[in-house]
Amino acid sequence: MKHIYAFEDIKEYEIHKDLIQRFSKRLEEYQHILEKEYLLINQPKGIVWTSAEAATTIFSDIAIPAFTNKNTIYITPDLAAWRKLFVQQLDGKDVPHIERFYEELSENHILQILGHELTHHSDLFLDDFDDEREDSIWFEEGMCEYLPRKFLLTEKECDEITAVEEELVDAFTGEYGHRSIDEFGSGSYTSSLSSIMFDYWRSYLYVKHLVEVRFKHDIQAVFEEYHKWDQEGRTCSLSEHFELDQY
């Protein structure tokens, strides 16, 4: 992958240079895991490293400064900007321990976001980026959270972020819990940040449950069942196929 730097001046690049180098090295190691185990055949053409402002106002108009556009990943390495964003997603909820967690968020968690974008390129997922993805997007997004967390976070970090997101799902269920997980992203990018993130939190927790509880840590078996749903003609929603209403 090519690495492209889109900062307004050299000083901004210098601030983030060392972090970008650390991320690039570890991402390469994660890429090898995806290639060996999770059918990553065609890697992205490049990563554009940029500011949070440019990512969300010039390269896109979404609120989250990490995304994939066709064959290119765009992301900001600005840890302070990420911490601020994650605090904003709390929408003023009185959860000081979670606010403190995000204010002290480690760089590993930002690396995991980069890993999320790379994981989208696995050919194990059924739909391409340009497809009208409606009834299985939660699975892809949840797995794109689960796999990089498994391989890029420490066990302690993974346990902590899981506990945080479980609590946030509980906290925001009153506002957003009426919609099915199969409606992932429906209008979310014109909604509040917490509304956007609610779908991601739930998707990750559903996939984690499938992998670790229902399929006894057999990730490949989860993918096989996902493909079985497609091969059988998608006669029901994916959440119904996995019987997530019983979770």
N, C-alpha and C positions, 0 to 999 in steps of 0.2 A: 504493500500500500504506500502511496505517496503521502507525505505530510506537508500540508499547505498552511502557511501562517498568515492570517488575515487580521492583523492588529493595526491600529491607527498610527502607531509609531514604534520605533525600536525599543523604547523604554518599557512599553507594555509587554512586548515579547520577552525582554530580559527578565522581567518579574516572574514570568511563568516558565521560563526555559527549562529549569532543572526538574520541575514537576512534570512537564511534558515528556522529558527524556525518561523519567522513571515510569510514567504511564506507558510509554511506547514499548519499553522493554517487557513489562509484565503483560501487556496486551498481546504481544507476540507469543508469549508462553501460553496464554489462554487460547489464542488462535490455533495453536498446534493441538490442543485438547479438542477443540471443535472439529478440526479437520480429521482427527483420528476417530473420534467417538460419535460426532453429531452431524456428519454429512455437510460440513462446510466445504463446498467445492469452489465456488466463485466468491472470493473475498471482495470487499468494496474496493473501488479504485483509489480512494483516498480519504483522509481525515482532514477537515478544515478546522484548525484551532483558531478560535476567535474570542471576542469579548461577549459577555452576556447580552449587552445592548445590541451588538451587531447580529447576534444569533436570533434575537427575537424581534428585530425591527427591520433588518436589511435582508438577511438570508431567509427569514420566515416571519410570520406574524403570530406564531403560537407563543404561549407564555413560558415554555420550558426550553432552556438553551442547550438542548441536546436532541438531535433528531437525525433521521436518515432521509435523504432526498435521492431516490433512485440508487445510484451506485456510490454515493458520497455521504460520509458521516460528518455532521457539524456538531461541535461541542465547545463549550468554554471550560478552560481549566481553572477558572477563577473560584477558588474555594470559598472566599468571603461572599461572593454572589450566590453561590449554591446554598450556603448557610442561611442567608437572608431569605431566599426563595422558599426554603423548607419551613422556616418560621412563618412566613406569610400564608402558607397553605393551612395553617391552624385556624385561620379566620377568627381569631380572638378567643378561641376556646380556652377555658381556664385549666390548662394542663402544664404547669410550670416545669415539671420534670421532663416532659417531652420537648418543650421549648428549649430547655437547657441542653438536652441531647443534640438537637439540631444546631444550636449555637456552637457546640464543640465537635461537630461532625468531622470525622477523620477523612483524609484524602482517599482512603480505600473505598469509601462509599461513592466517591466521584468516579474512581476507576471502574467500579461496578456499573455505573451508568453508561460508561463507554463500552463496557462489555455487553451490556444490554443491546446497544445499537449493533454491535458486531454479530450477536447471536441471531438477530433478525435475518441474517443472510444464510442461515442454515437451510439446506434443501429438505430437511425433515418437515418443515412447515408447508402446508398444502397450498396456500394462496400467496401470490406475488404482491409486491407493494402496490402495483397499479390495479389490482383486482378490487372489485367492490366487496370488501370483506365485511360480512355482517354477523354470521352465526358461529364463528370460531375465533374471532379476534382476541377474546379474553384468554384463550388457551395460549396463543402465541405470545401475547404480552406477559402473561403470568410465567411462562417458561423462560422468557427472555429476562425476567427478574430472577427466577430461581437458579438457573445455571450459573450466571456470573457471581451470584452471592455464594453459591456452593464452592466455587473454585477461586474466587478473588478476595473474599472476606475471611477473617478468622472465625472460628466457631463461636467465640464470644460476640463478635460483631454481628454475626448472622442471628444469633439468639436475641440480641438487643433490638435489632431493626424489626425482627418478627414480632416481638412483644409490643413495640411501639405501634406498628401498623395494625395489630389486633385491637389495641386500645382505640386507635383512631377510627377504625371501622365501627366499633361500638359507639363512639362519640358522634359520628356523622350518620348513623343508620336512620335516625329520625328524619333527616333532611333528604337523604338520597337512597335509602334502603328499599324504596318501593319498586325500583326498576330491576329487571332481570339482569343477571351477569351477561346474558346473550345480547343485551343492548349496549354492550361496552362502547363508549365513545359517542353515543348518539347525541349530537349537539354539544358534546363536552367542551370543545375548543372555543365555544362562545359563552361558556359558563364560567363559574368561579373556579379558582385554582383547586379548592378542596373538592369540588365536583369532579374535576378531571382526575385528581389523584385517588379519589374514592374507588374508581374502577380499577386502577392499578393495584391498590392495596388488596382489594378483594381477589383479583385475579392471581396475584402471587400466593395468597393464603390458600386459595382453592387448589392451585397446582402443587403447592407444598403438601397439602393434605393428600392429594392423589398419589404423589410420589412416595411419601414417607409412611402413610397409614394404609391406604387402600392397596398400593402395589408394592409395599414392603421395600422401599428404596430402589426399586427397579425402574429407572428412568426410561430405558428402552421399551419396557412393557407398556408404559403410559403412552409413548409415541405409537406403539403398535395398535393400541386400542383406539387412539385418535384416528389413525389411518383406516382402521376397520369401520369406524363410523362413516368415513368418506366413501369407502368402497361399497358399503351397503346402501348408498344413495342418500345419506343425510336425511333419513326419514323422520327424524326428530331433531330438536336442538342438541348441541353438544353437551350442554349442562344436563339435559334429560338423559342423554346416552350414558353419561358418567354418574347419573343418579345423585347429583349434587344437592337436590332438594332434601336429601336425607342427612346432609352434613350440617 
